[in-house]
Amino acid sequence: MANTINTTCCIAGGGPAGIMAGYLLARAGVDVVVLEKHNDFFRDFRGDTIHPSTMEVMYQAGVLEEFLQIPHQRIGNLQLHANDDIVELADFTHLPVHASYIAIMPQWDFLNFIAGKAKQYKNFKLLMGTTATGLLIQQNKVTGVTAHSPEGPIEINATLTIAADGRGSTLKQAAGMPTIETGVPIDVLWFRLPKDNAETGHVLAYIRNNKIMIVIDRGDYYQCGFIIPKGKFADIQQEGLALFQKNIESVAPVLTDKASTLQNWDSIKLLSVQINHLPKWYKDGLLFIGDAAHAMSPAFGVGVNIAVQDAVATANILTQPLLNNKLAVSHLQQVQKRRMFPARFTQKVQSVLHNRVVRTDKPVGNIETILWFFKHFPILRRLPGRFVGMGIRPESISRNLLQ
């Protein structure tokens, strides 16, 4: 027989959306249980860019100064290395925030920090190694979740269930929520390469010979993403690791003599790039946020920050109805109305980038013209700086949640 837990809000998924929503709701006095299927947050090649919009939320919560004590790298601008030319594409230094740069740090450090802050509240419970397996439904209303924990099956009764369990959301399938897919012509191969201590720079990507690489300076190593045509990883493997290593070094000169450290394909992780969204984010008693509602491409590294903005809007809109036991479907509708446009607009920009600029099955389109304008009109760098750094409709924590 399953053990039973009763709470006001059950959140499935301990990623950025779930942990931040849990923290803000618990801080405001809502009883919260967060389920994280893994035993820890340690996962490599996740979104590791914390953007100014997220750090502004942390400033509002009064925890930014402590957060920035965690080791990280700071990027005030993003550069593109196209053939032999380096062009600055995005400038964050002008943003009117308390941290006008991107902080690069492992996502597990970010999640551990927010979870640690949330655990200070007695009404917050984080269940690690616990997977949401299905929904509890009574009279067409979601009343909680079934889950599997290290101790066995459990049932969690909740006024509100928030599905923040990622692009492969189990609860999305359980609720029968249809997903609309947007075709993406690329995948990304992620891997680490060594970095000399003396090397510095803010080059985001390298383009050469119709090949594109993302190179993120992680302090003592490079986190690299090699963009490939959708579904072509097996073909690349068939061509051999030696050729892949040669292609890496031909695209990104900074990686010369480093690609040979890739000893086998096991050290290379395939990210199947997806862009999709739910037309409807809610049912009575159930709300989807983050990647469960709108899976993002890794373009611009905005996924973590869009998820955090979803969490802030969720807490702002739903805290009082939950505390007053007056939650209605109309409140869930308000969350989608608030956050759907920013998510869909960002996805459309990502789609344009993938289909018209960043492709590997045809010459990289329009890039020379784009770079010429950014090089000769520096003021243009502020627009992508604003879009990447703050996003569309950045959220602020409601004053009611901060009292």
C-alpha positions in Angstrom: 0.0 0.0 0.0 1.3 3.4 -1.0 2.3 6.0 1.7 0.4 9.2 1.5 1.6 12.8 1.8 -0.8 15.8 1.9 0.4 19.2 0.7 -0.9 22.4 -0.9 1.4 22.3 -4.0 3.3 19.3 -5.4 6.0 20.1 -8.0 7.2 17.3 -10.2 10.8 18.1 -11.4 13.7 19.6 -9.6 15.1 21.6 -12.5 15.3 25.4 -12.6 11.6 25.9 -13.0 10.6 23.5 -10.3 13.2 24.5 -7.7 12.6 28.2 -8.1 8.8 27.9 -8.0 9.1 25.7 -4.9 11.4 28.2 -3.2 9.3 31.2 -3.9 6.0 29.5 -3.0 7.4 28.1 0.3 9.0 31.5 1.1 5.5 33.0 0.8 4.0 30.4 3.1 2.6 27.8 0.8 3.2 24.1 1.7 5.3 22.6 -1.1 6.7 19.2 -2.0 9.2 19.0 -4.8 9.9 15.6 -6.5 13.3 15.1 -8.2 13.8 11.7 -9.8 17.6 11.7 -9.5 19.5 11.4 -6.2 21.4 14.6 -6.8 21.5 17.5 -9.3 24.8 16.4 -10.9 24.2 16.2 -14.6 26.7 17.4 -17.2 26.0 19.4 -20.4 22.9 21.0 -19.0 22.2 24.7 -19.3 25.0 26.4 -17.4 24.4 30.1 -18.2 22.8 32.2 -15.5 21.6 35.4 -17.3 21.1 38.9 -15.9 17.3 38.3 -15.7 17.8 35.4 -13.3 20.3 37.1 -11.2 18.0 40.1 -10.9 15.4 37.8 -9.5 18.0 36.5 -7.0 18.8 40.1 -6.1 15.1 40.8 -5.4 15.1 37.7 -3.2 18.1 39.0 -1.3 20.4 36.1 -2.1 22.4 37.4 -5.1 25.5 38.4 -3.2 25.8 35.0 -1.5 25.1 33.3 -4.8 28.0 35.1 -6.5 30.4 33.6 -4.0 30.0 30.3 -5.9 32.9 30.0 -8.4 31.9 31.2 -11.8 33.0 33.0 -14.9 31.6 36.3 -16.0 30.8 37.3 -19.6 30.0 40.9 -20.4 29.7 40.4 -24.1 29.4 37.5 -26.6 31.7 37.2 -29.7 31.6 35.2 -32.9 34.8 34.1 -34.6 33.9 33.8 -38.3 36.8 32.6 -40.4 39.5 35.1 -39.4 37.3 37.8 -38.1 36.1 38.3 -34.5 32.8 40.3 -34.1 31.0 41.2 -30.9 27.4 40.2 -31.2 25.8 41.0 -27.8 26.7 43.5 -25.1 25.2 43.0 -21.6 27.2 45.7 -19.8 24.5 48.4 -20.5 21.6 46.5 -18.9 20.0 48.3 -15.9 20.4 45.4 -13.5 22.7 44.5 -10.5 24.6 41.9 -12.5 25.1 43.0 -16.1 26.8 39.9 -17.4 26.2 36.2 -17.9 27.5 34.0 -15.1 28.8 30.6 -16.2 28.6 27.9 -13.6 27.4 24.3 -13.4 23.7 24.1 -13.2 23.9 21.7 -10.2 25.6 24.6 -8.2 22.6 26.8 -9.1 20.1 24.2 -8.1 21.8 23.2 -4.9 22.0 26.9 -3.9 18.2 27.6 -4.5 17.3 24.2 -2.9 19.4 25.1 0.1 17.6 28.4 0.5 14.2 26.7 0.1 15.1 24.1 2.8 15.2 26.9 5.4 11.4 26.9 5.3 9.7 24.2 7.3 6.8 24.1 4.7 9.3 23.1 1.9 10.1 19.4 1.3 12.4 18.1 -1.4 12.2 14.4 -2.1 15.2 13.2 -4.0 15.2 10.0 -6.0 11.5 10.3 -6.3 9.8 10.1 -9.7 6.2 11.2 -10.5 4.6 8.3 -12.3 1.0 9.5 -12.8 -1.8 11.7 -11.7 -4.5 11.4 -9.1 -7.8 12.5 -10.6 -11.2 13.0 -9.0 -14.2 14.2 -11.0 -12.1 15.5 -13.8 -9.8 17.4 -11.4 -6.2 16.7 -10.8 -5.8 16.2 -7.0 -2.1 15.1 -6.9 0.4 12.6 -8.2 1.5 9.0 -7.8 5.2 8.6 -7.4 7.9 6.1 -6.7 10.4 6.9 -4.0 13.4 4.9 -2.6 11.0 3.6 0.1 8.4 2.5 -2.4 5.2 3.9 -4.0 3.7 7.1 -2.6 0.6 9.2 -3.3 0.8 13.0 -2.8 -2.5 14.8 -2.5 -2.2 18.4 -3.5 -4.5 21.4 -4.3 -2.1 22.2 -7.2 0.2 20.0 -9.1 2.9 21.8 -11.1 4.5 19.7 -13.9 8.1 21.0 -14.3 9.5 17.6 -15.3 11.1 18.6 -18.5 10.7 18.0 -22.2 10.1 14.3 -21.7 7.4 15.1 -19.1 5.7 12.0 -17.7 2.8 14.1 -16.4 2.3 15.5 -19.9 1.7 12.0 -21.1 -0.5 11.1 -18.1 -2.7 14.2 -18.7 -3.0 13.4 -22.4 -1.7 16.9 -23.3 -0.9 17.2 -27.0 2.5 18.7 -27.9 3.1 20.7 -31.1 6.6 20.1 -32.6 8.6 22.7 -34.5 11.1 21.2 -36.9 14.7 21.8 -36.1 17.4 21.0 -38.7 20.3 20.5 -36.3 21.6 18.5 -33.3 24.5 19.3 -31.1 27.4 17.1 -29.9 28.6 18.2 -26.5 32.0 17.4 -25.0 34.8 18.8 -22.8 38.3 19.8 -24.0 41.2 20.9 -21.8 42.0 24.6 -21.5 45.3 26.3 -20.7 45.2 28.6 -17.7 46.5 31.5 -19.7 43.7 31.3 -22.3 40.8 33.8 -21.9 38.1 35.1 -24.1 34.4 35.5 -24.7 34.1 33.9 -28.1 30.7 32.2 -28.1 31.0 30.4 -31.4 33.3 29.6 -34.3 32.2 29.4 -38.0 34.6 28.1 -40.6 34.2 26.0 -43.8 30.4 25.8 -43.2 31.0 24.2 -39.8 29.8 25.7 -36.5 31.1 25.2 -33.0 30.0 26.6 -29.6 32.9 27.1 -27.2 32.2 28.1 -23.6 35.1 29.0 -21.3 34.5 27.1 -18.1 37.6 28.2 -16.3 39.7 25.1 -16.4 38.2 23.5 -19.4 36.1 24.3 -22.5 32.5 23.1 -22.9 32.1 22.5 -26.6 29.1 22.0 -28.8 29.6 20.9 -32.4 26.6 21.5 -34.5 25.6 18.7 -36.9 22.7 18.1 -39.3 19.7 16.5 -37.6 20.0 12.7 -37.2 23.5 12.5 -38.6 25.5 11.4 -35.5 25.7 7.8 -36.7 27.2 8.9 -40.0 29.8 11.0 -38.2 30.7 8.0 -36.0 31.0 5.9 -39.2 33.5 8.4 -40.6 35.7 7.9 -37.6 36.8 9.8 -34.5 40.0 11.0 -36.2 38.1 13.0 -38.8 35.8 14.4 -36.1 38.8 15.6 -34.1 40.3 17.2 -37.3 37.0 19.0 -38.0 37.0 20.4 -34.4 40.4 21.9 -34.7 39.8 23.2 -38.2 36.8 25.2 -37.0 38.1 26.5 -33.7 41.8 27.4 -33.7 41.8 27.8 -29.9 41.2 24.0 -29.7 44.3 23.1 -31.8 46.1 20.1 -30.3 43.2 19.6 -27.8 40.7 17.5 -29.7 43.0 14.5 -29.5 42.1 14.2 -25.8 38.7 12.8 -27.0 39.6 9.1 -26.7 36.2 7.6 -27.7 32.6 8.4 -28.6 31.5 7.8 -25.0 32.9 11.2 -24.0 30.7 12.9 -26.6 27.0 13.4 -25.7 24.3 13.9 -28.4 21.7 16.5 -27.7 18.7 16.0 -30.0 17.6 19.6 -30.4 13.9 20.1 -30.0 11.5 23.0 -30.0 7.9 22.3 -29.0 5.1 23.7 -27.0 1.8 22.8 -25.4 -1.2 24.8 -26.8 -2.7 24.6 -23.4 -0.6 24.6 -20.2 -3.2 23.6 -17.6 -6.1 21.5 -16.5 -8.1 21.9 -13.3 -5.5 21.4 -10.5 -2.6 21.0 -12.9 -0.1 23.5 -14.5 2.9 22.9 -16.8 5.9 25.3 -16.8 9.4 25.3 -18.1 10.5 22.7 -20.7 7.4 20.7 -19.9 5.3 23.5 -21.4 7.8 24.7 -24.1 11.0 22.9 -24.9 13.7 25.3 -26.0 16.6 24.9 -28.3 20.0 25.6 -26.7 20.3 28.7 -29.0 21.3 31.7 -26.9 21.4 29.5 -23.7 18.1 31.0 -22.5 16.3 27.8 -21.4 17.3 28.1 -17.7 16.3 31.7 -17.6 12.9 31.3 -19.4 12.2 28.5 -16.9 13.0 30.8 -13.9 10.8 33.5 -15.3 7.9 31.0 -15.6 8.5 30.1 -11.9 8.4 33.7 -10.8 5.2 34.4 -12.7 3.7 31.2 -11.3 4.5 32.2 -7.7 3.3 35.8 -8.3 -0.1 34.7 -9.6 -0.9 31.6 -7.6 0.4 32.3 -4.1 -2.6 34.2 -2.7 -5.2 31.8 -4.3 -3.3 28.9 -2.8 -3.0 30.5 0.6 -6.7 31.4 0.6 -7.7 28.0 -0.7 -9.4 29.7 -3.7 -7.4 28.4 -6.6 -9.4 28.3 -9.8 -8.7 27.4 -13.4 -8.8 31.1 -14.2 -5.6 31.5 -12.2 -3.8 28.9 -14.2 -5.0 30.5 -17.3 -3.4 33.8 -16.1 0.0 32.0 -15.8 -0.2 30.8 -19.4 -1.4 34.2 -20.6 1.5 35.9 -18.9 4.3 33.5 -20.1 3.2 32.0 -23.4 4.1 35.0 -25.5 7.7 35.3 -24.2 8.2 31.5 -24.6 6.8 31.3 -28.1 8.5 34.5 -29.4 11.8 33.2 -28.2 11.2 29.9 -29.9 10.3 31.6 -33.1 13.6 33.6 -33.0 15.4 30.3 -32.4 13.7 28.7 -35.3 14.7 31.6 -37.6 18.3 31.2 -36.4 18.3 27.5 -37.1 16.6 27.5 -40.5 18.0 30.7 -42.1 21.4 31.3 -40.4 22.7 28.3 -38.5 22.5 25.2 -40.8 25.1 22.7 -41.7 23.4 21.1 -44.7 23.9 24.3 -46.8 26.1 27.4 -46.7 25.6 29.4 -43.6 23.1 32.0 -44.7 23.4 35.8 -44.4 26.2 35.6 -41.9 28.6 37.9 -43.7 26.0 40.7 -44.0 24.9 40.3 -40.4 28.5 40.5 -39.1 29.2 43.6 -41.2 26.4 45.5 -39.6 27.4 44.4 -36.0 31.0 45.3 -36.7 30.3 48.8 -38.0 27.3 49.7 -35.9 28.2 48.8 -32.3 24.8 50.1 -31.0 23.2 47.1 -32.6 24.9 44.8 -30.0 22.6 46.2 -27.4 19.5 44.5 -28.9 20.7 40.9 -28.7 22.2 41.8 -25.3 18.8 42.8 -24.1 17.1 39.8 -25.8 19.6 37.2 -24.5 20.3 38.9 -21.1 16.8 39.8 -20.1 14.4 38.0 -22.4 10.9 39.1 -23.4 8.9 40.3 -20.5 11.3 39.6 -17.6 9.5 38.9 -14.3 10.0 40.6 -10.9 9.1 39.0 -7.7 5.8 40.4 -6.3 6.3 42.6 -3.2 3.7 40.4 -1.5 6.1 37.5 -1.8 9.0 39.4 -0.3 7.3 40.5 2.9 
